[in-house]
């Protein structure tokens, strides 16, 4: 039996394939080409793997094997397969051939893949250069994947292919700078949200600004089995495609991902109503300008009945949408926000007051600065609970707990566990850790004019210890005496050496 391929081997090989585009195309763009081609290579290797399985099963009977292949997850006609593209890698129209392969792949798997590749063009002169340069780059890309065997029977575990996709998305996010926030939530933050939400078997889970789908997948995986349903919507066409492929690579074939603007055109509907969910999570764009405030008063779904946020800051628009899509009586919402959401007044202050008075806010968790790609601002997680059984709000100040990195900070497993255990313990017993967490009553929040700025509630001030001046002076005198004795001894040594 051949050696199984490890996660690290595939990660390294596929990341090396990125050299084809690095320095030529912006990382926020070349990720689309690499990840799309990785998806095609995976489907091709999976197809061959399943073909060989059925061929052995039917003792070499090709007719029965081909009949069985018609029932596989995906259908791959010959011209869609990696081997066909590899054999034609020197053709002058290789970009067109890849585009045609993607189109045929969509047509052959219309229910699953319709529209997934509509925003990717392997024959784009604007992105990939003029014909000669473009052909060379595409040839190199095809050859780079030659020795990457993604057949399930050759992989170290079933999770490898999904994990390599996540690995690449994270690496691209690291290179993409400010644009990274449009498609990726850092893995530790996604893990923290998944732990805080604690989804149960049978849960409906949604991310209305799902990016490449990483946060949605992390929350679903927390359940530990396949008894869940996932839904997402993404406004960027290329990122929407990544999310669709990401779901398939994680075995979530039944995921429902829609392409469109969640605020102005919500597409996750049941009849004429917004679909409802047990868990709603998101890392929406921070303080989005021109989010659609002009149309909000006429919203057919009445999402903004608590108030319309200012047109230059859409944070509460996303929060309002998320809360209205959570099941009444049991739905939970976890959302990442900039700190301004906690204290800004005017229209935002009115919405915040309504949310607090409606007893929906359960926790405010302050995170360290510089956790997210492309921005160094500190953020917070707001937890809303439509089944909340008490009137208090938990505040946690985790802003000082992080691991410093070269380009950004991160949360270690211990940091995540500290936050989660504090949240769970407070929820079950009411006990909190001084200087780290605080239970605020509704009256206290009212007295603070509904300002949720964390330092107003969590007192992190550390008193200076009392100093014994006499003992300190004695210690100084003692050290000076020792220094004098050492100097005298040094003079003796130097004299002996004739110096």
C-alpha positions as CSV (number, residue, x, y, z in Angstrom):
1,X,0.0,0.0,0.0
2,X,1.3,3.4,-1.0
3,X,2.2,6.0,1.7
4,X,-0.7,8.2,2.7
5,X,-0.3,11.9,1.9
6,X,-0.2,14.2,5.0
7,X,-1.9,17.6,5.5
8,X,1.5,19.3,5.6
9,X,2.7,17.8,2.3
10,X,-0.4,19.0,0.4
11,X,-0.3,22.4,2.1
12,X,3.3,22.9,1.0
13,X,2.8,21.7,-2.5
14,X,-0.3,23.7,-3.2
15,X,1.1,26.9,-1.6
16,X,4.1,26.5,-4.0
17,X,1.7,26.5,-6.9
18,X,0.8,30.1,-5.9
19,X,4.3,31.2,-7.1
20,X,2.8,31.1,-10.6
21,X,0.8,34.2,-9.8
22,X,2.6,35.8,-6.9
23,X,3.9,39.3,-7.8
24,X,1.8,39.4,-10.9
25,X,-1.8,39.4,-9.6
26,X,-3.2,40.8,-6.3
27,X,-3.6,38.0,-3.7
28,X,-7.3,38.9,-3.4
29,X,-7.7,37.9,-7.1
30,X,-5.2,35.0,-7.6
31,X,-6.8,33.1,-4.7
32,X,-9.8,32.6,-7.0
33,X,-7.7,30.9,-9.7
34,X,-5.7,28.7,-7.3
35,X,-8.8,27.6,-5.3
36,X,-10.9,27.0,-8.3
37,X,-8.2,24.9,-9.9
38,X,-7.7,23.0,-6.6
39,X,-11.4,22.2,-6.7
40,X,-11.2,20.9,-10.2
41,X,-8.2,18.8,-9.3
42,X,-10.0,17.4,-6.3
43,X,-13.1,16.4,-8.3
44,X,-10.9,14.8,-10.9
45,X,-8.9,12.7,-8.4
46,X,-12.1,11.8,-6.6
47,X,-13.7,10.7,-9.9
48,X,-10.7,8.5,-10.7
49,X,-10.7,7.1,-7.2
50,X,-14.4,6.2,-7.3
51,X,-14.0,4.7,-10.8
52,X,-11.2,2.4,-9.7
53,X,-13.3,1.4,-6.6
54,X,-16.3,0.4,-8.7
55,X,-14.0,-1.3,-11.3
56,X,-12.6,-3.5,-8.6
57,X,-16.0,-4.1,-7.1
58,X,-17.4,-5.3,-10.4
59,X,-14.3,-7.3,-11.4
60,X,-13.2,-5.1,-14.2
61,X,-16.7,-4.8,-15.8
62,X,-16.5,-1.3,-17.4
63,X,-20.2,-1.2,-18.3
64,X,-21.4,-1.8,-14.7
65,X,-18.7,0.6,-13.5
66,X,-19.8,3.4,-15.7
67,X,-23.4,2.8,-14.7
68,X,-22.4,3.1,-11.0
69,X,-20.5,6.3,-11.7
70,X,-23.7,8.0,-12.8
71,X,-24.8,7.9,-9.1
72,X,-21.7,9.6,-7.8
73,X,-21.7,13.0,-6.0
74,X,-20.4,14.8,-9.1
75,X,-20.3,14.0,-12.8
76,X,-17.1,14.7,-14.7
77,X,-17.1,14.3,-18.5
78,X,-13.6,13.8,-20.0
79,X,-13.1,17.4,-21.0
80,X,-13.7,18.6,-17.4
81,X,-11.0,16.4,-15.9
82,X,-7.5,17.5,-14.8
83,X,-5.8,14.9,-17.0
84,X,-7.4,16.3,-20.1
85,X,-6.2,19.8,-19.2
86,X,-2.8,18.5,-18.4
87,X,-2.5,16.8,-21.8
88,X,-3.5,20.1,-23.5
89,X,-1.4,22.4,-21.3
90,X,0.8,23.5,-24.3
91,X,-2.2,24.5,-26.4
92,X,-2.3,28.2,-27.4
93,X,-5.9,28.4,-26.2
94,X,-5.4,26.7,-22.8
95,X,-7.3,29.5,-21.1
96,X,-10.3,28.9,-23.2
97,X,-10.1,25.2,-22.6
98,X,-10.1,25.7,-18.9
99,X,-13.1,28.0,-19.2
100,X,-15.0,25.4,-21.3
101,X,-14.1,22.7,-18.8
102,X,-15.6,24.8,-16.0
103,X,-18.7,25.5,-18.0
104,X,-19.2,21.8,-18.9
105,X,-18.6,20.9,-15.3
106,X,-21.4,23.3,-14.2
107,X,-23.8,21.9,-16.9
108,X,-23.1,18.3,-15.9
109,X,-23.8,19.2,-12.2
110,X,-26.4,21.9,-12.6
111,X,-28.2,21.3,-9.2
112,X,-25.0,21.6,-7.2
113,X,-22.7,23.8,-9.3
114,X,-24.8,26.2,-11.3
115,X,-23.3,29.6,-11.3
116,X,-20.3,28.7,-9.2
117,X,-17.7,29.5,-11.9
118,X,-19.5,32.4,-13.6
119,X,-17.1,35.0,-12.1
120,X,-13.9,33.3,-12.9
121,X,-12.1,33.7,-16.3
122,X,-8.9,31.8,-17.0
123,X,-8.6,33.6,-20.3
124,X,-8.6,37.1,-18.8
125,X,-6.0,39.3,-20.3
126,X,-6.6,42.0,-17.7
127,X,-5.9,39.5,-14.8
128,X,-3.5,37.0,-16.4
129,X,-1.6,39.0,-19.0
130,X,-1.3,38.8,-22.7
131,X,-1.5,35.5,-24.5
132,X,2.1,34.4,-24.3
133,X,2.4,35.2,-20.6
134,X,-1.0,34.0,-19.8
135,X,-0.4,30.6,-21.4
136,X,2.9,30.2,-19.6
137,X,1.3,30.9,-16.2
138,X,-1.5,28.6,-16.8
139,X,0.8,25.8,-18.0
140,X,2.9,26.3,-14.8
141,X,-0.3,26.1,-12.7
142,X,-1.4,22.9,-14.3
143,X,2.0,21.3,-13.9
144,X,2.3,22.4,-10.3
145,X,-0.8,20.3,-9.5
146,X,0.5,17.2,-11.3
147,X,2.0,15.6,-8.2
148,X,-0.8,16.6,-5.8
149,X,-2.9,13.4,-5.4
150,X,-6.1,14.4,-3.8
151,X,-7.8,11.0,-4.1
152,X,-9.5,10.2,-0.8
153,X,-7.9,6.7,-0.7
154,X,-4.4,8.4,-0.7
155,X,-5.2,11.1,1.9
156,X,-4.2,10.8,5.6
157,X,-7.7,11.7,6.7
158,X,-11.1,12.6,5.2
159,X,-10.6,16.2,6.5
160,X,-7.4,16.9,4.5
161,X,-8.9,18.4,1.4
162,X,-11.2,20.7,3.4
163,X,-8.3,21.7,5.6
164,X,-6.0,22.5,2.7
165,X,-8.7,24.8,1.3
166,X,-8.9,26.6,4.7
167,X,-5.1,26.7,4.9
168,X,-4.9,28.5,1.5
169,X,-7.7,30.9,2.3
170,X,-5.9,31.9,5.5
171,X,-2.6,32.4,3.7
172,X,-4.3,34.4,1.0
173,X,-6.0,36.5,3.7
174,X,-2.6,37.2,5.3
175,X,-1.3,38.5,1.9
176,X,-4.3,40.4,0.9
177,X,-4.2,43.1,3.5
178,X,-7.3,45.2,3.9
179,X,-9.3,43.2,1.3
180,X,-8.9,40.1,3.4
181,X,-11.7,41.1,5.7
182,X,-14.1,40.7,2.8
183,X,-13.7,37.0,2.7
184,X,-12.1,35.6,5.8
185,X,-12.7,35.5,9.6
186,X,-9.5,34.5,11.5
187,X,-9.8,30.9,12.6
188,X,-9.4,31.6,16.4
189,X,-12.3,34.1,16.3
190,X,-14.4,31.6,14.3
191,X,-13.6,29.0,16.9
192,X,-14.5,31.3,19.7
193,X,-17.9,32.2,18.1
194,X,-18.6,28.5,17.6
195,X,-17.9,27.7,21.3
196,X,-20.0,30.6,22.4
197,X,-23.0,29.7,20.2
198,X,-22.7,26.0,21.2
199,X,-25.0,24.7,18.4
200,X,-26.9,21.5,19.1
201,X,-27.8,18.6,16.8
202,X,-30.6,19.6,14.4
203,X,-29.7,23.3,14.4
204,X,-30.3,25.6,11.5
205,X,-27.2,27.8,11.3
206,X,-26.8,30.9,9.2
207,X,-24.2,33.5,8.3
208,X,-25.8,36.3,6.4
209,X,-22.3,37.8,5.3
210,X,-20.6,34.4,4.9
211,X,-17.5,35.4,2.9
212,X,-15.7,32.2,1.9
213,X,-17.8,30.2,4.4
214,X,-15.1,29.5,7.0
215,X,-17.0,30.8,10.0
216,X,-20.2,29.0,9.0
217,X,-18.3,25.7,8.6
218,X,-16.5,26.1,12.0
219,X,-19.9,26.6,13.8
220,X,-21.4,23.6,12.0
221,X,-18.5,21.4,12.8
222,X,-18.9,22.1,16.5
223,X,-21.9,19.9,16.6
224,X,-19.8,16.8,15.9
225,X,-22.1,15.1,13.5
226,X,-24.0,15.8,10.3
227,X,-27.3,16.6,11.9
228,X,-27.5,20.3,11.0
229,X,-28.3,22.6,8.1
230,X,-26.3,25.5,7.0
231,X,-27.3,28.7,5.1
232,X,-25.3,31.7,4.0
233,X,-25.4,34.7,1.8
234,X,-22.5,36.7,0.2
235,X,-22.5,39.9,-1.8
236,X,-19.2,39.4,-3.7
237,X,-19.6,37.0,-6.6
238,X,-16.1,35.6,-6.5
239,X,-16.2,35.1,-2.7
240,X,-19.7,33.4,-3.1
241,X,-18.1,30.9,-5.4
242,X,-15.3,30.2,-2.9
243,X,-18.0,29.6,-0.2
244,X,-19.9,27.1,-2.5
245,X,-16.7,25.2,-3.2
246,X,-15.6,25.3,0.4
247,X,-18.9,23.6,1.5
248,X,-18.4,20.8,-1.0
249,X,-14.8,20.2,0.1
250,X,-16.0,19.9,3.7
251,X,-18.7,17.4,2.7
252,X,-21.6,19.9,3.2
253,X,-23.2,19.3,-0.1
254,X,-26.7,20.3,1.1
255,X,-25.5,23.8,2.2
256,X,-27.6,26.7,0.9
257,X,-25.5,29.6,-0.2
258,X,-27.0,32.6,-2.0
259,X,-25.3,35.4,-3.9
260,X,-26.7,38.9,-3.2
261,X,-26.8,41.8,-0.8
262,X,-28.3,40.6,2.5
263,X,-29.6,44.0,3.6
264,X,-31.1,45.2,0.4
265,X,-32.0,41.8,-1.1
266,X,-32.2,39.0,1.5
267,X,-32.5,35.7,-0.4
268,X,-32.8,33.2,2.5
269,X,-36.6,33.1,2.5
270,X,-39.5,30.8,3.3
271,X,-42.4,31.9,1.2
272,X,-42.7,35.7,1.7
273,X,-41.0,35.7,5.1
274,X,-37.4,35.7,6.3
275,X,-36.1,32.2,7.0
276,X,-35.5,31.6,10.8
277,X,-32.5,30.0,12.4
278,X,-31.3,28.6,15.7
279,X,-27.9,30.1,15.3
280,X,-27.0,33.3,13.4
281,X,-23.3,34.3,13.3
282,X,-21.5,36.9,11.3
283,X,-18.4,39.1,10.9
284,X,-20.0,41.8,8.8
285,X,-18.2,44.7,7.2
286,X,-17.3,47.2,9.9
287,X,-19.3,50.5,9.7
288,X,-20.3,50.0,6.1
289,X,-21.1,53.2,4.3
290,X,-24.0,53.5,1.9
291,X,-25.6,50.3,3.1
292,X,-29.1,51.2,2.0
293,X,-30.5,53.4,4.7
294,X,-32.8,55.2,2.2
295,X,-34.8,52.1,1.6
296,X,-34.8,50.8,5.2
297,X,-38.0,52.6,6.3
298,X,-39.8,50.7,3.6
299,X,-38.3,47.3,4.2
300,X,-40.9,44.7,3.4
301,X,-39.6,42.4,6.1
302,X,-39.8,45.2,8.8
303,X,-36.3,44.4,10.1
304,X,-35.6,48.0,11.2
305,X,-38.6,48.7,13.4
306,X,-36.3,49.5,16.3
307,X,-34.8,52.3,14.3
308,X,-32.9,53.0,11.1
309,X,-29.1,53.1,11.6
310,X,-27.2,56.1,10.0
311,X,-26.4,55.7,6.3
312,X,-22.7,55.9,6.9
313,X,-22.5,53.1,9.5
314,X,-24.4,49.9,8.7
315,X,-23.4,47.9,11.8
316,X,-26.8,47.9,13.4
317,X,-28.4,47.1,10.0
318,X,-26.7,43.8,10.0
319,X,-27.4,43.3,13.7
320,X,-31.1,44.0,13.2
321,X,-31.3,41.6,10.3
322,X,-29.6,38.9,12.3
323,X,-31.9,39.2,15.3
324,X,-35.0,39.2,13.1
325,X,-33.9,35.9,11.5
326,X,-33.3,34.2,14.8
327,X,-36.1,32.0,16.1
328,X,-38.2,33.7,18.7
329,X,-37.8,32.0,22.1
330,X,-34.6,30.2,21.3
331,X,-32.5,31.7,18.6
332,X,-29.0,33.0,19.4
333,X,-26.9,35.6,17.6
334,X,-23.2,36.1,17.7
335,X,-21.7,39.1,15.8
336,X,-18.3,40.7,15.6
337,X,-18.5,44.5,15.8
338,X,-16.1,47.5,16.1
339,X,-16.2,49.2,19.5
340,X,-18.1,52.2,18.2
341,X,-21.2,50.0,18.2
342,X,-21.0,49.9,22.0
343,X,-21.3,53.6,22.6
344,X,-22.1,55.7,19.6
345,X,-25.2,57.8,20.1
346,X,-28.0,59.3,17.9
347,X,-29.7,56.7,15.7
348,X,-27.4,53.9,16.8
349,X,-28.0,54.8,20.5
350,X,-31.8,54.4,20.0
351,X,-31.5,51.0,18.3
352,X,-29.1,49.9,21.1
353,X,-31.5,51.0,23.8
354,X,-34.3,49.1,22.2
355,X,-32.3,45.9,22.0
356,X,-31.3,46.2,25.6
357,X,-34.9,47.1,26.8
358,X,-36.2,44.1,24.7
359,X,-33.9,42.0,26.9
360,X,-32.1,40.5,23.9
361,X,-28.5,41.3,24.7
362,X,-26.8,38.6,26.7
363,X,-23.0,39.3,26.6
364,X,-20.5,41.9,25.4
365,X,-17.0,40.4,25.0
366,X,-14.1,42.8,24.3
367,X,-11.3,41.3,22.1
368,X,-7.7,42.4,21.6
369,X,-6.7,44.8,18.9
370,X,-5.1,43.7,15.6
371,X,-6.8,40.3,15.4
372,X,-8.3,40.8,12.0
373,X,-6.5,41.0,8.6
374,X,-6.4,44.5,7.2
375,X,-7.4,46.4,10.4
376,X,-5.8,46.9,13.8
377,X,-8.8,48.2,15.6
378,X,-10.1,46.4,18.7
379,X,-13.4,44.6,18.3
380,X,-16.0,43.0,20.4
381,X,-18.4,40.1,20.1
382,X,-22.1,40.8,20.9
383,X,-24.2,37.8,22.0
384,X,-28.0,38.1,21.6
385,X,-30.4,35.5,22.9
386,X,-34.0,35.4,22.0
387,X,-34.6,32.9,24.8
388,X,-32.9,34.9,27.5
389,X,-34.3,34.1,31.0
390,X,-32.8,36.9,33.1
391,X,-32.3,40.7,32.9
392,X,-28.5,41.0,33.3
393,X,-25.8,41.5,30.7
394,X,-22.4,39.8,31.0
395,X,-19.3,41.9,30.2
396,X,-16.0,40.2,29.6
397,X,-12.8,42.2,29.0
398,X,-10.4,39.8,27.1
399,X,-8.6,42.7,25.4
400,X,-5.3,42.0,27.2
401,X,-5.1,38.3,26.4
402,X,-3.5,37.5,23.1
403,X,-0.4,36.0,21.5
404,X,1.6,38.6,19.6
405,X,2.4,37.7,16.0
406,X,4.6,39.3,13.3
407,X,1.8,40.9,11.4
408,X,-1.2,40.5,13.7
409,X,-2.2,39.2,17.1
410,X,-4.1,35.9,17.7
411,X,-6.0,34.1,20.4
412,X,-4.5,30.9,21.8
413,X,-6.6,27.9,22.8
414,X,-6.1,29.0,26.4
415,X,-7.4,32.5,25.7
416,X,-10.5,31.1,23.9
417,X,-11.1,28.6,26.8
418,X,-10.8,31.4,29.4
419,X,-13.5,33.5,27.6
420,X,-15.8,30.5,26.9
421,X,-15.5,29.1,30.5
422,X,-16.2,32.5,31.9
423,X,-19.3,32.9,29.7
424,X,-20.6,29.4,30.5
425,X,-20.0,29.7,34.3
426,X,-21.6,33.1,34.5
427,X,-24.6,31.8,32.5
428,X,-25.1,28.7,34.8
429,X,-24.2,30.1,38.2
430,X,-23.8,33.8,38.0
431,X,-20.2,33.7,39.2
432,X,-17.7,35.9,37.5
433,X,-14.0,36.5,37.7
434,X,-13.1,40.0,39.2
435,X,-11.1,42.3,36.9
436,X,-12.1,40.2,33.9
437,X,-15.9,39.9,33.9
438,X,-18.9,41.6,35.4
439,X,-22.7,41.1,35.5
440,X,-24.4,44.4,34.8
441,X,-28.1,44.9,35.8
442,X,-30.5,46.6,33.5
443,X,-30.7,49.5,35.9
444,X,-26.9,49.9,35.8
445,X,-27.0,50.0,32.0
446,X,-29.8,52.5,32.1
447,X,-27.9,54.7,34.4
448,X,-25.0,54.7,31.9
449,X,-27.5,55.8,29.2
450,X,-27.2,52.4,27.5
451,X,-23.5,52.9,26.8
452,X,-21.9,49.4,26.6
453,X,-18.3,50.6,26.7
454,X,-16.6,47.7,28.6
455,X,-14.4,49.8,31.0
456,X,-17.6,51.3,32.5
457,X,-18.5,47.8,33.9
458,X,-15.3,45.8,34.2
459,X,-12.9,47.4,36.5
460,X,-9.4,46.4,35.5
461,X,-7.6,48.9,37.6
462,X,-4.8,47.2,39.6
463,X,-3.7,49.0,42.8
464,X,-0.1,49.6,43.3
465,X,1.3,47.6,46.2
466,X,2.3,49.5,49.4
467,X,6.0,50.3,49.4
468,X,8.0,49.9,52.7
469,X,10.3,52.9,52.2
470,X,12.6,52.0,55.1
471,X,13.1,48.4,53.9
472,X,13.7,49.7,50.3
473,X,16.4,52.2,51.6
474,X,18.1,49.4,53.5
475,X,18.1,47.3,50.4
476,X,19.7,50.2,48.4
477,X,22.3,50.7,51.1
478,X,23.1,47.0,51.1
479,X,23.5,46.9,47.3
480,X,25.8,49.9,47.4
481,X,28.0,48.3,50.1
482,X,28.3,45.1,48.0
483,X,29.2,47.2,44.9
484,X,31.9,49.0,46.9
485,X,33.4,45.7,48.0
486,X,33.4,44.3,44.5
487,X,35.2,47.4,43.2
488,X,37.9,47.1,45.8
489,X,38.4,43.4,45.0
490,X,38.6,44.2,41.3
491,X,41.4,46.7,42.0
492,X,43.3,43.9,43.8
493,X,42.9,41.6,40.8
494,X,44.0,44.2,38.4
495,X,47.1,45.1,40.5
496,X,48.1,41.4,40.6
497,X,47.9,41.2,36.8
498,X,50.0,44.4,36.5
499,X,47.3,46.3,34.9
